[in-house]
Amino acid sequence: MRAVFLDKQTFSSNIDLSAIEQQVTKLTCYANTSPSEIIDRCLEAEVIITNKVLLTADILSALPKLKLICISATGYNNVDITAANRLNIAVTNVSGYAGQSVAQYVFAQLLEYYQQISHHNNNTEQGLWSTSSAFCYHSNSINELASKTIGIVGYGSLGKAVATIAHAFNMKVLIAERPKAKSIRAERTAFNQVIEQADIISLHCPQTPESENLINVEILSQMKNSAVLINTARGALVDETALLSALKNKKIAYAVLDVLMQEPPPADHLLLNAKLANLKITAHIAWASIEAQQRLINLLSDNIHAFKQGESVNRLD
């Protein structure tokens, strides 16, 4: 089976692809692929590997040799699943590879904020400790994570990994029920109750029509003024204009975004240009520890192997 990786640049350059290469007769990798290049590059391919390249019904219809699409991510809104099923093209995704990476990112950011690590390092580097009349040099306040309430929205493998570490810090963990749910499942808490009570809201739910702009003006107004919002899921979960206003007006205390509505964002993006001390943005890298990336590649290999064996593993219908 001939395979094409359409956007290899979404992975680090030192990630080992040998597990995939062992499952196919030939693997051709492209750093990125524009919409106009897809058909030409994939015309002879039986397997397409894509992270974010959009595969529409028209594109799939023009690829008669295509048998399998391997999405190198959990989210699959970049592939027309209905069209693929109609054309008898199998589609798989991967999950469960980034729990430790995302959880580590969440707590690295929380510790940076509550412990004020960079600030206190800078104080020492600037010589302020050396000129102190006391044995220590106090500046920005340090606060403990213990006893703080973290609200987790989306309780798959990522949310569960965050909850495990939160318990280790002796935090109170609230697992949010779906918004507007008619009943509350065991060990869940009503969504709006989580929003109102949490010191930290951490988003881990998929992007769906129901979850787009989940964090909007109304929800932000219900959060504590001292609350921290962390989004490592999808940019579309947060109304960016509403968040900017909430941060500027101190409706919430702090936000960490690893994802934005448009990726990569334009240089004039309203949040990138806000220059707010209470907003930190990283470039969609919470998932991307070297270990997590390698696990993902190995899962792609497993999906290809299962397909060749006639098995339905991680198939999307």
Stockholm file with secondary structure:
# STOCKHOLM 1.0

chainA/1-317         MRAVFLDKQTFSSNIDLSAIEQQVTKLTCYANTSPSEIIDRCLEAEVIITNKVLLTADILSALPKLKLICISATGYNNVDITAANRLNIAVTNVSGYAGQSVAQYVFAQLLEYYQQISHHNNNTEQGLWSTSSAFCYHSNSINELASKTIGIVGYGSLGKAVATIAHAFNMKVLIAERPKAKSIRAERTAFNQVIEQADIISLHCPQTPESENLINVEILSQMKNSAVLINTARGALVDETALLSALKNKKIAYAVLDVLMQEPPPADHLLLNAKLANLKITAHIAWASIEAQQRLINLLSDNIHAFKQGESVNRLD
#=GR chainA/1-317 SS CEEEESCGGGSCTTCCCHHHHTTSSEEEECSCCCGGGHHHHHTTCSEEEESSCCBCHHHHHTCTTCCEEEESSSCCTTBCHHHHHHTTCEEECCCSSSHHHHHHHHHHHHHHHHHCHHHHHHHHHTTTTTTCSSSSCCCSCCCCSTTCEEEEECCSHHHHHHHHHHHHTTCEEEEBCCTTCSSCCTTCBCHHHHHHHCSEEEECCCCCTTTTTCBCHHHHHHSCTTCEEEECSCGGGBCHHHHHHHHHTTSSSEEEESCCSSSSCCTTCTTTTSCCTTEEECCSCTTCCHHHHHHHHHHHHHHHHHHHTTCCSSBCC
#=GC SS_cons         CEEEESCGGGSCTTCCCHHHHTTSSEEEECSCCCGGGHHHHHTTCSEEEESSCCBCHHHHHTCTTCCEEEESSSCCTTBCHHHHHHTTCEEECCCSSSHHHHHHHHHHHHHHHHHCHHHHHHHHHTTTTTTCSSSSCCCSCCCCSTTCEEEEECCSHHHHHHHHHHHHTTCEEEEBCCTTCSSCCTTCBCHHHHHHHCSEEEECCCCCTTTTTCBCHHHHHHSCTTCEEEECSCGGGBCHHHHHHHHHTTSSSEEEESCCSSSSCCTTCTTTTSCCTTEEECCSCTTCCHHHHHHHHHHHHHHHHHHHTTCCSSBCC
//
